[in-house]
Amino acid sequence: MFLKPPIRTARTSTKLLVVASLWLAVAGNLALWRTLLALPDLTGWHGMGFGVAFALMIACVVAALLSLLAWRFTLKPAITLLVLLAAFATHYMLMYGVVVDTPMLVNVLQTDTREARDQLSWQLLGTVLVLAVLPLMWLWRQPMTTRPLTQQMLRNAGLFAVSLALAFGTTQLVFKDFSSLMRNHPQMRYQINPLNSVYAVLDMTVIPSDQPRGPMQSLGLDAHIASSTGRTPQKPPLLVFVLGETARSQNFSLNGYERNTNPLLAKENITSFSQVSSCGTSTAESVPCMFSHLGRAEFAKRGSEFENMLDVLQRAGYAVLWIDNQSGCKEQCVRVPHVNTSNLKLPEHCTGDECRDTVMLARIDAELAKLPAERRARGTVVVMHQMGSHGPAYFKRTPAEFKTFTPECTDTSLSQCDRAQVVNAYDNTLVFTDYFLSRVITWLKAQEKISTPAMLYVSDHGESLGEKNMYLHGLPYNIAPPEQTTVPMITWLSPGFEQFRHVSTRCLQTLRDKPLSHDHLFHSVLGLMAVKTSVYQRERDFFAACEGR
């Protein structure tokens, strides 16, 4: 005698939708509830009542969204997508204190396999298993009832209306607390799963925006190298622009940090600017902005895409080269010669699928030789894009001999480590960056026989290392802490370059605490390289204050 399998009761789309909405609102928002519980102004029964109302508001909005897709062949896939989005977002918000917005989604889409692999952990697997895999297994085992098209359409429309009405009514009941919460703690609006991810996707694809449209606009068509007496050196200028990654100014001993993270640079005749603000809190935001002539505020609302600093330098007549040891140049190097060193298999610089930043110095001579000789005779600008302090696997960024501070965190789920270990691992990456920059300066000194060298280093954005339970970077700029927006900037000018530019390092050092930003880079580099063009703004050239002094 064979036992018949149990007969499963068919579920209506409404029942599945309601269950999914409640699950997403409650279990899918663990990070949001953690933040809410930590607020001192929402405690006791009052806070609990507000939390219930907040969860109901989220569930109703999710239900309204799902009601648009509550058809036999679309509801389960739609729920599956939202549950997976919520599970992954919950892990990263709990582990790193990040939020989900449009720039964060851009970062995710631009992440390569090497960076993605650094993010994998048992904690991620566990979170996705509990919050997504198990409930989705239950979901896909539920049979659904089939209704006539007209009847299902009316039910969906009714559910949509009721959900929105209930969400509106609940909001009105707690409006005073809700409006105060969103005003005083704006980061929470980016923690509401899965609505944060849905909005970010729509913002990128559907919602009308002020993002630039139309063809690329030319820039600096009148650019040329100044040739007035005393400005053109006998040997062509050579500028190495080191684009740092995830370095924050607060952890540079050159800027007052108690740990000696810059032992080698401290021996050089350099200027370290301590009050420099970034364009954004992520590489995808900052890099295009810092190479733009517009500045952060104007770049965000630009109506067209423009050529960048490298285009203008190349148009002026210089040889330009981009060497990348990261995941790409964010389209800033597409019109100039460029090479990626991150996939080279040089044993002295590379381990596994990652290369130390010193690999760029191993390739620079060969790559420079490929540039047109007539351009190199006028001068050269080289951009080196570091791997730098890219997290969360800080421990992978440094070889054993540079692990000055121990013990260090070797877990990519940084919140699982003691904060001191996280800081140790991060500070070790800065010790290695110090070594790399000193090697760049040494290489430049060796070029003085044939060129007039200089170096400019600046990071794209900073990093949170556990302050207020926040890790990594990527918070919306208006709510980001200074750890994510204050970046190091260092200049080194050879004696010949000081004479060429009529700028002394001694003068620059008197300006080291002057507030500066990425807005100054475009114009400062053009000024440093004596490029004349109508797009150059002298007031944004921080070298200009020392010209002739």
VEXMAR-313143 format. One line per field, with one value per residue (C-alpha): x, y, z; residue in three letters. Coordinates in steps of 0.5 Angstrom, whole numbers, always signed. Layout:
! residues N
px	(X, ...)
py	(Y, ...)
pz	(Z, ...)
aa	(ala, ...)
! end
This chain:
! residues 549
px	(+0, +3, +2, -1, +3, -1, -5, -3, -8, -8, -6, -9, -5, -7, -5, +2, +2, +1, +5, +11, +10, +10, +16, +20, +17, +19, +25, +28, +29, +33, +38, +33, +30, +37, +38, +31, +32, +38, +35, +34, +27, +24, +23, +18, +11, +11, +17, +14, +8, +12, +16, +9, +6, +13, +13, +6, +7, +13, +8, +3, +7, +11, +4, +2, +8, +7, -1, +1, +5, +0, -1, +0, +6, +9, +8, +13, +19, +17, +17, +23, +27, +25, +27, +34, +35, +33, +37, +43, +42, +41, +47, +51, +47, +48, +56, +58, +53, +52, +46, +43, +42, +43, +51, +51, +48, +52, +58, +55, +54, +61, +65, +69, +69, +76, +72, +66, +70, +73, +65, +64, +63, +60, +56, +53, +51, +48, +44, +41, +40, +35, +32, +31, +33, +28, +22, +23, +23, +16, +14, +15, +12, +5, +0, -4, -11, -13, -18, -21, -17, -23, -24, -16, -15, -21, -18, -11, -14, -17, -11, -7, -12, -13, -6, -4, -10, -8, -1, -3, -8, -2, +3, -2, -3, +5, +6, +10, +14, +15, +17, +22, +25, +26, +29, +33, +36, +36, +40, +34, +30, +36, +35, +28, +28, +27, +24, +31, +33, +27, +28, +35, +33, +28, +32, +37, +33, +26, +25, +27, +33, +38, +43, +47, +44, +47, +54, +60, +62, +69, +73, +79, +79, +84, +89, +96, +103, +105, +112, +113, +120, +122, +116, +119, +124, +130, +128, +120, +116, +114, +108, +106, +99, +97, +90, +89, +84, +80, +85, +83, +86, +85, +90, +96, +101, +103, +97, +97, +95, +99, +101, +107, +104, +108, +115, +118, +114, +116, +123, +122, +121, +113, +107, +101, +95, +90, +83, +81, +74, +72, +67, +64, +64, +65, +70, +64, +62, +69, +73, +69, +68, +75, +77, +72, +72, +66, +67, +62, +56, +56, +58, +52, +47, +51, +46, +52, +58, +64, +71, +76, +83, +86, +83, +85, +92, +93, +90, +95, +100, +103, +103, +98, +98, +93, +96, +91, +92, +84, +78, +78, +78, +71, +71, +76, +82, +78, +81, +88, +93, +92, +94, +91, +97, +92, +92, +99, +103, +109, +111, +115, +109, +103, +100, +94, +90, +92, +98, +101, +101, +109, +107, +105, +113, +115, +111, +112, +118, +116, +109, +112, +116, +110, +108, +109, +116, +114, +109, +114, +119, +114, +112, +108, +103, +102, +96, +97, +90, +92, +89, +91, +86, +81, +76, +74, +80, +85, +89, +90, +93, +100, +105, +108, +114, +109, +104, +107, +101, +98, +94, +90, +83, +83, +75, +72, +66, +69, +64, +66, +73, +75, +75, +83, +84, +80, +84, +91, +89, +87, +93, +98, +95, +97, +104, +104, +102, +107, +112, +109, +109, +116, +118, +115, +119, +125, +123, +122, +129, +132, +128, +131, +137, +132, +126, +123, +119, +113, +108, +101, +97, +90, +85, +78, +74, +75, +73, +69, +73, +67, +66, +58, +58, +59, +64, +67, +64, +59, +54, +50, +54, +50, +50, +57, +61, +68, +72, +69, +70, +76, +82, +90, +93, +101, +105, +113, +116, +123, +128, +127, +120, +119, +124, +119, +113, +116, +112, +116, +115, +116, +110, +106, +107, +104, +98, +97, +91, +88, +81, +81, +77, +77, +74, +81, +84, +83, +85, +91, +94, +93, +96, +102, +103, +103, +97, +93, +86, +79, +77, +82, +80, +86, +82, +81, +89, +92, +99, +97, +97, +105, +107, +113, +114)
py	(+0, +7, +13, +19, +25, +31, +35, +42, +47, +52, +59, +66, +71, +76, +71, +70, +77, +79, +74, +76, +83, +82, +78, +83, +89, +85, +80, +84, +90, +88, +93, +98, +96, +96, +103, +105, +101, +105, +112, +115, +119, +112, +108, +104, +103, +109, +107, +100, +102, +107, +101, +97, +102, +103, +96, +96, +102, +99, +92, +96, +100, +93, +90, +96, +95, +87, +88, +91, +84, +79, +75, +67, +67, +74, +74, +69, +72, +79, +76, +72, +78, +83, +78, +77, +84, +85, +79, +82, +89, +87, +83, +89, +94, +90, +88, +95, +100, +102, +104, +103, +108, +110, +111, +105, +101, +104, +101, +94, +94, +96, +91, +86, +79, +80, +85, +81, +75, +79, +81, +73, +70, +65, +71, +73, +66, +65, +71, +70, +63, +65, +71, +69, +61, +58, +63, +62, +55, +55, +60, +56, +50, +53, +52, +58, +59, +61, +66, +69, +75, +80, +78, +78, +85, +87, +84, +87, +94, +93, +91, +96, +102, +99, +98, +105, +108, +103, +106, +113, +112, +109, +115, +120, +117, +117, +123, +127, +122, +119, +126, +128, +121, +122, +129, +128, +121, +121, +115, +111, +112, +109, +103, +101, +94, +93, +100, +103, +98, +99, +106, +106, +101, +106, +112, +109, +107, +110, +116, +123, +125, +131, +126, +129, +127, +128, +128, +129, +136, +138, +142, +146, +147, +153, +149, +150, +150, +156, +158, +165, +166, +162, +158, +152, +148, +146, +139, +137, +136, +130, +129, +123, +124, +118, +117, +114, +109, +109, +113, +117, +124, +122, +116, +119, +121, +127, +130, +129, +121, +118, +112, +113, +111, +115, +114, +114, +120, +124, +124, +127, +135, +134, +138, +134, +138, +136, +139, +136, +134, +129, +130, +123, +117, +112, +111, +111, +118, +121, +119, +122, +129, +130, +130, +135, +142, +143, +142, +137, +142, +143, +136, +133, +138, +138, +137, +135, +130, +134, +132, +131, +134, +128, +130, +138, +136, +131, +137, +142, +137, +133, +125, +122, +115, +112, +106, +102, +97, +97, +95, +101, +108, +110, +112, +118, +114, +112, +117, +117, +111, +106, +100, +95, +92, +88, +82, +81, +75, +78, +74, +79, +84, +79, +74, +70, +74, +81, +85, +90, +97, +97, +93, +100, +102, +95, +97, +105, +105, +100, +104, +111, +108, +107, +114, +119, +121, +128, +129, +126, +132, +137, +133, +127, +126, +119, +117, +111, +109, +105, +99, +102, +101, +98, +94, +90, +85, +90, +85, +83, +89, +89, +84, +81, +85, +91, +89, +94, +94, +87, +83, +85, +83, +78, +77, +81, +82, +87, +88, +81, +83, +87, +95, +95, +89, +93, +99, +95, +92, +99, +103, +97, +99, +106, +104, +100, +106, +111, +106, +106, +113, +114, +109, +113, +119, +115, +113, +121, +123, +118, +122, +128, +127, +127, +131, +136, +131, +132, +128, +129, +124, +125, +119, +119, +118, +116, +110, +109, +104, +102, +109, +109, +102, +104, +101, +102, +108, +110, +114, +119, +125, +130, +125, +122, +122, +126, +120, +118, +125, +128, +125, +126, +130, +130, +134, +133, +138, +137, +143, +144, +143, +149, +153, +151, +153, +158, +155, +153, +147, +152, +156, +150, +148, +154, +153, +145, +147, +151, +148, +145, +140, +135, +142, +144, +139, +140, +147, +146, +140, +145, +151, +146, +144, +151, +149, +156, +155, +159, +153, +154, +158, +161, +162, +154, +153, +152, +152, +160, +162, +161, +163, +167, +166)
pz	(+0, -2, +2, -3, -2, +2, -2, -2, -1, -7, -5, -8, -10, -5, +1, -2, -3, +4, +7, +2, +4, +12, +11, +7, +12, +18, +17, +11, +15, +21, +19, +20, +26, +29, +28, +30, +37, +38, +38, +45, +43, +41, +47, +51, +49, +45, +41, +40, +37, +32, +30, +29, +25, +21, +19, +17, +12, +9, +8, +5, +0, -2, -3, -7, -11, -12, -13, -20, -22, -18, -24, -24, -28, -25, -18, -15, -20, -17, -10, -11, -14, -8, -3, -6, -6, +1, +4, +0, +2, +10, +10, +8, +12, +18, +17, +14, +16, +9, +6, -1, -6, -13, -13, -9, -14, -19, -15, -15, -22, -24, -19, -22, -20, -16, -12, -11, -9, -3, -1, +0, +7, +11, +14, +7, +6, +13, +12, +5, +7, +13, +9, +2, +1, +6, +5, -3, -2, +1, -4, -10, -7, -6, -12, -14, -16, -23, -24, -30, -32, -31, -24, -22, -25, -21, -15, -16, -17, -11, -7, -10, -7, +0, +1, -1, +3, +9, +8, +8, +14, +18, +16, +19, +25, +27, +22, +27, +29, +22, +19, +25, +24, +17, +18, +24, +21, +13, +13, +15, +8, +5, +10, +8, +4, -1, -3, -3, -8, -13, -12, -14, -20, -22, -21, -26, -31, -31, -27, -31, -29, -30, -32, -38, -45, -52, -55, -52, -51, -53, -48, -48, -56, -55, -50, -51, -47, -45, -49, -45, -43, -37, -37, -42, -38, -42, -40, -42, -35, -33, -28, -25, -22, -17, -16, -9, -7, -1, +3, +9, +11, +18, +18, +15, +20, +16, +18, +25, +26, +32, +28, +24, +17, +13, +15, +8, +5, +12, +9, +3, +1, +0, +2, +5, +5, +11, +9, +2, +1, -4, -10, -7, -3, -8, -14, -19, -16, -15, -21, -26, -22, -20, -27, -29, -30, -27, -19, -15, -15, -22, -24, -21, -25, -31, -37, -42, -42, -43, -44, -38, -36, -40, -46, -45, -43, -49, -54, -51, -54, -48, -48, -43, -40, -36, -32, -28, -22, -21, -24, -29, -30, -30, -38, -36, -40, -46, -51, -48, -48, -43, -40, -34, -30, -25, -29, -30, -27, -25, -18, -15, -15, -16, -12, -14, -18, -15, -16, -12, -14, -15, -21, -25, -24, -27, -33, -33, -38, -43, -43, -44, -49, -54, -53, -59, -59, -61, -55, -50, -52, -50, -44, -40, -36, -33, -28, -24, -21, -15, -11, -5, +1, -2, +3, +6, +5, +7, +9, +2, +0, +4, +4, +10, +11, +11, +17, +22, +26, +29, +30, +24, +21, +16, +16, +10, +15, +19, +24, +26, +28, +34, +31, +33, +28, +23, +24, +24, +17, +14, +17, +14, +7, +8, +10, +4, +0, +3, +1, -6, -7, -4, -10, -15, -12, -13, -20, -22, -19, -23, -29, -28, -33, -38, -35, -30, -26, -20, -17, -15, -10, -8, -6, -9, -3, +5, +9, +15, +20, +25, +27, +29, +27, +20, +15, +8, +4, -1, +4, +1, +1, +5, +11, +10, +16, +15, +15, +8, +5, +7, +3, +3, -2, -3, -8, -9, -14, -16, -16, -24, -23, -18, -23, -29, -25, -21, -15, -8, -4, +2, +0, -1, +6, +9, +6, +8, +12, +7, +6, -1, -5, -12, -15, -15, -19, -26, -26, -21, -26, -32, -28, -26, -33, -36, -40, -43, -44, -43, -39, -34, -27, -24, -17, -17, -18, -11, -14, -16, -9, -9, -16, -16, -9)
aa	(met, phe, leu, lys, pro, pro, ile, arg, thr, ala, arg, thr, ser, thr, lys, leu, leu, val, val, ala, ser, leu, trp, leu, ala, val, ala, gly, asn, leu, ala, leu, trp, arg, thr, leu, leu, ala, leu, pro, asp, leu, thr, gly, trp, his, gly, met, gly, phe, gly, val, ala, phe, ala, leu, met, ile, ala, cys, val, val, ala, ala, leu, leu, ser, leu, leu, ala, trp, arg, phe, thr, leu, lys, pro, ala, ile, thr, leu, leu, val, leu, leu, ala, ala, phe, ala, thr, his, tyr, met, leu, met, tyr, gly, val, val, val, asp, thr, pro, met, leu, val, asn, val, leu, gln, thr, asp, thr, arg, glu, ala, arg, asp, gln, leu, ser, trp, gln, leu, leu, gly, thr, val, leu, val, leu, ala, val, leu, pro, leu, met, trp, leu, trp, arg, gln, pro, met, thr, thr, arg, pro, leu, thr, gln, gln, met, leu, arg, asn, ala, gly, leu, phe, ala, val, ser, leu, ala, leu, ala, phe, gly, thr, thr, gln, leu, val, phe, lys, asp, phe, ser, ser, leu, met, arg, asn, his, pro, gln, met, arg, tyr, gln, ile, asn, pro, leu, asn, ser, val, tyr, ala, val, leu, asp, met, thr, val, ile, pro, ser, asp, gln, pro, arg, gly, pro, met, gln, ser, leu, gly, leu, asp, ala, his, ile, ala, ser, ser, thr, gly, arg, thr, pro, gln, lys, pro, pro, leu, leu, val, phe, val, leu, gly, glu, thr, ala, arg, ser, gln, asn, phe, ser, leu, asn, gly, tyr, glu, arg, asn, thr, asn, pro, leu, leu, ala, lys, glu, asn, ile, thr, ser, phe, ser, gln, val, ser, ser, cys, gly, thr, ser, thr, ala, glu, ser, val, pro, cys, met, phe, ser, his, leu, gly, arg, ala, glu, phe, ala, lys, arg, gly, ser, glu, phe, glu, asn, met, leu, asp, val, leu, gln, arg, ala, gly, tyr, ala, val, leu, trp, ile, asp, asn, gln, ser, gly, cys, lys, glu, gln, cys, val, arg, val, pro, his, val, asn, thr, ser, asn, leu, lys, leu, pro, glu, his, cys, thr, gly, asp, glu, cys, arg, asp, thr, val, met, leu, ala, arg, ile, asp, ala, glu, leu, ala, lys, leu, pro, ala, glu, arg, arg, ala, arg, gly, thr, val, val, val, met, his, gln, met, gly, ser, his, gly, pro, ala, tyr, phe, lys, arg, thr, pro, ala, glu, phe, lys, thr, phe, thr, pro, glu, cys, thr, asp, thr, ser, leu, ser, gln, cys, asp, arg, ala, gln, val, val, asn, ala, tyr, asp, asn, thr, leu, val, phe, thr, asp, tyr, phe, leu, ser, arg, val, ile, thr, trp, leu, lys, ala, gln, glu, lys, ile, ser, thr, pro, ala, met, leu, tyr, val, ser, asp, his, gly, glu, ser, leu, gly, glu, lys, asn, met, tyr, leu, his, gly, leu, pro, tyr, asn, ile, ala, pro, pro, glu, gln, thr, thr, val, pro, met, ile, thr, trp, leu, ser, pro, gly, phe, glu, gln, phe, arg, his, val, ser, thr, arg, cys, leu, gln, thr, leu, arg, asp, lys, pro, leu, ser, his, asp, his, leu, phe, his, ser, val, leu, gly, leu, met, ala, val, lys, thr, ser, val, tyr, gln, arg, glu, arg, asp, phe, phe, ala, ala, cys, glu, gly, arg)
! end
